[in-house]
Amino acid sequence: MKKSEGARFKTMNFSREDYLKTIYKMSKDKGYVNNKDLAESLGVSRTSVSEMSRKLKAKDLVSIDKGRIKLSAKGDALAKDIISRHRIWEYFLFNNLGLAGKKAHDEAELLEHVTSDELKDALNKYLGYPKQSPRGNIIYDNNEES
């Protein structure tokens, strides 16, 4: 998902991005996630999940029906973009700086939230558009089938 730089940073914050990523990952099997499972995964209350879900719905990033939270097309694209940022950083930190797997992952977790489109694109180009993270996870930006 390509957006103007300012638009991404005005509409999203770390917490919202983490919710989108978690919903994306948890809903792969069933196509949705519920409040209870999402709350447990994120280590927050169900009330917090309900509140954030409403905020994400207001931005057209999720739909909520009978307690089932599903990503919209817009939410899915944004989640994949955030995950790609993470995995590109993870690739760089592991392969270029030699950080151990867990440390590379933890640092990428921080960097994904503050990386502009321009920086992500430059880093991705520098790395030669890797297809997978060091842990073998797909980098959506660099795979046509994603």
C-alpha positions in Angstrom: 0.0 0.0 0.0 1.5 3.3 -1.1 0.4 6.3 0.8 1.8 9.8 1.2 4.3 9.9 4.0 2.3 12.3 6.1 -0.9 10.4 5.8 0.5 7.2 7.2 2.0 8.9 10.2 -1.1 11.0 10.9 -3.5 8.0 10.9 -1.4 5.3 12.6 0.5 4.9 15.8 2.5 2.1 17.2 -0.4 0.5 19.0 -2.7 0.6 15.9 0.0 -0.9 13.8 0.6 -3.7 16.3 -3.1 -4.5 16.4 -3.2 -4.7 12.6 -0.2 -7.0 12.5 -1.6 -9.2 15.2 -5.0 -9.4 13.6 -3.4 -10.2 10.3 -1.2 -13.0 11.7 -3.9 -14.5 14.0 -6.7 -14.5 11.3 -4.7 -16.5 8.7 -6.5 -19.7 9.6 -10.0 -18.7 10.4 -10.2 -15.4 8.5 -11.0 -13.5 11.7 -10.0 -13.0 15.3 -12.1 -12.5 18.4 -11.6 -10.0 21.3 -10.6 -12.7 23.8 -7.8 -14.2 21.7 -6.6 -10.8 20.5 -6.5 -9.5 24.1 -4.5 -12.5 25.2 -2.0 -12.2 22.4 -1.4 -8.5 22.9 -1.5 -8.7 26.7 -4.3 -6.1 27.0 -7.9 -6.1 28.4 -10.9 -7.1 26.2 -12.1 -3.5 26.8 -8.9 -2.2 25.2 -9.4 -4.5 22.3 -13.0 -3.3 21.9 -12.0 0.3 22.0 -9.2 -0.1 19.5 -11.4 -2.3 17.2 -13.9 0.6 17.0 -11.1 3.0 16.1 -9.8 0.7 13.4 -13.3 0.2 12.1 -13.8 4.0 11.9 -10.7 4.2 9.7 -12.1 1.4 7.5 -9.2 -0.9 8.5 -11.4 -3.7 10.0 -14.9 -4.9 10.1 -16.6 -6.3 13.2 -19.5 -8.7 13.0 -20.8 -10.9 15.9 -17.5 -10.5 17.8 -15.4 -11.4 14.7 -12.8 -8.9 13.8 -11.7 -9.0 10.2 -9.2 -6.9 8.3 -10.7 -4.9 5.4 -8.7 -4.8 2.1 -7.2 -1.5 3.3 -6.3 -3.0 6.7 -4.8 -6.1 5.0 -2.6 -4.0 2.7 -1.4 -1.8 5.6 -0.7 -4.9 7.8 1.4 -6.4 5.0 3.2 -3.1 4.6 4.1 -2.9 8.3 5.2 -6.6 8.3 7.3 -5.9 5.2 9.0 -3.0 7.0 9.8 -5.3 9.9 11.2 -8.1 7.8 13.3 -5.8 5.7 14.8 -4.3 8.8 15.2 -7.8 10.3 17.0 -8.9 7.1 19.4 -5.9 7.3 20.1 -6.2 11.0 20.8 -10.0 10.8 22.7 -10.2 7.4 24.4 -6.8 7.3 25.1 -6.0 10.9 25.3 -9.5 12.3 22.8 -9.2 15.1 21.5 -12.5 16.5 18.0 -13.6 15.4 16.1 -12.5 18.6 18.0 -9.2 18.8 17.4 -8.5 15.1 13.7 -9.2 15.6 13.4 -7.0 18.6 15.2 -4.1 17.0 13.1 -4.5 13.8 10.0 -4.4 16.0 11.0 -0.8 16.9 12.2 0.3 13.6 9.1 -0.8 11.6 7.1 2.0 13.3 9.4 4.9 12.5 10.5 3.9 8.9 9.3 6.3 6.2 8.3 4.9 2.8 11.4 6.6 1.3 13.7 4.9 3.8 12.0 1.5 3.4 12.3 1.7 -0.4 16.0 2.8 -0.2 16.9 0.0 2.3 15.0 -2.5 0.3 16.9 -1.5 -2.9 20.2 -1.6 -1.0 19.5 -5.1 0.1 18.5 -6.3 -3.4 14.8 -6.8 -2.6 15.1 -10.0 -0.5 12.2 -12.4 -0.8 12.3 -13.6 2.8 13.4 -12.6 6.3 16.2 -14.4 8.0 13.6 -16.6 9.7 12.1 -17.6 6.3 9.0 -15.4 6.4 7.8 -13.8 3.2 8.6 -10.1 2.6 5.3 -9.1 1.0 6.7 -6.0 -0.8 9.1 -8.2 -2.7 6.8 -11.1 -3.7 4.3 -10.7 -6.5 1.9 -13.4 -5.1 1.4 -11.5 -1.8 
